[in-house]
Amino acid sequence: MATKSFGVSGTKLLMGFVQLHRGAGQLETAWGRFRNFSAACSRQQHIVHHHGTFSPRARGLRLYSAISSQTPSGNSHPDFQPQRKQQPSDADWADVMERIERDVMSSKVVLYMKGEPEAPLCGFSYKAVSILKAMGVPFQSYNVLADPLLREAIKKYSQWPTIPQLFVDGEFIGGSDIMESMYRSGELKQILGVYGKAT
């Protein structure tokens, strides 16, 4: 059995109770009876919903959920179809690995980082840049955020899972935490002293 929410019909019913009992001076009694009637309707609605009969509002939500969960058909516009990420080929991997090898050997100090030295885009890259600047060491940097393939390839090249990464004369030194530890101990200064400052 369908039930109606308290709206126009409910207001009319309330006014009917008031008119019925106004002459007898029983307005308070009328209001009490109306509250009992409303409570009975609420219990009935709960029972009907419990037994699987959904209200129009619930059916509307159910319909909306069914529509929103549908996936675009194959005939839909390409802009609305799922986009698949193209995987790099073996040749792409070979090219970027050769580029890394060439870059780390072309400068004395090389830093792979997120962002640029003037605007690092993560705290660890900021720390690495700050250490090198504090030591007055010129360095060549590469922003891995500008090249997703480079970002993954440098991790494979160095066998190190995080960015930034510091190379000195082609040798992998470590990330920002290792750089900080070596800087505090004086070891990083010694390494850069052995290899000389970058040009």
Residue pairs with C-beta under 8 A, 6 or more apart in sequence:
1 44
1 48
1 53
2 48
2 53
2 55
3 41
3 44
3 45
3 48
3 55
4 10
6 38
10 38
13 34
13 37
14 34
17 30
17 31
17 33
17 34
18 27
18 30
20 30
21 27
21 29
21 30
45 55
49 55
49 58
54 62
71 82
72 80
72 81
72 82
74 81
88 149
92 149
93 149
93 153
96 147
96 149
96 150
96 153
97 153
97 156
97 157
99 150
100 150
100 153
100 154
100 157
101 157
103 110
103 140
103 142
104 110
104 167
104 170
105 170
106 140
107 139
107 140
107 198
107 199
108 139
108 168
108 169
108 195
108 196
108 197
108 198
108 199
109 132
109 137
109 138
109 139
109 140
109 166
109 167
109 168
109 192
109 197
109 198
110 139
110 140
110 141
110 142
110 166
110 167
110 168
111 117
111 128
111 129
111 132
111 139
111 140
111 141
111 142
111 164
111 165
111 166
111 167
112 141
112 142
112 144
112 150
112 154
112 163
112 164
112 165
112 167
113 120
113 125
113 128
113 129
113 141
113 142
113 143
113 144
113 163
113 164
114 120
114 121
114 122
114 124
114 125
114 143
114 144
114 145
114 163
114 164
115 121
115 122
115 125
115 143
115 145
116 141
116 143
117 129
117 133
117 139
117 141
120 126
120 129
121 145
122 163
124 162
124 163
124 164
124 175
124 176
124 177
125 163
125 164
125 176
127 176
127 179
127 180
128 164
128 166
128 175
128 176
128 179
129 141
131 176
131 179
131 180
131 183
131 188
132 139
134 183
135 183
135 188
135 189
135 192
136 197
137 192
137 197
137 198
138 197
138 198
138 199
139 198
140 198
142 150
144 150
144 151
144 154
144 163
145 151
151 163
154 163
154 165
155 161
155 162
155 163
158 165
158 167
158 172
160 172
160 174
160 175
162 175
163 175
164 175
164 176
165 172
165 174
165 175
166 172
166 173
166 174
166 175
166 179
167 173
168 191
168 192
168 195
169 195
173 179
173 182
173 188
173 191
174 182
179 188
182 188
182 191
183 189
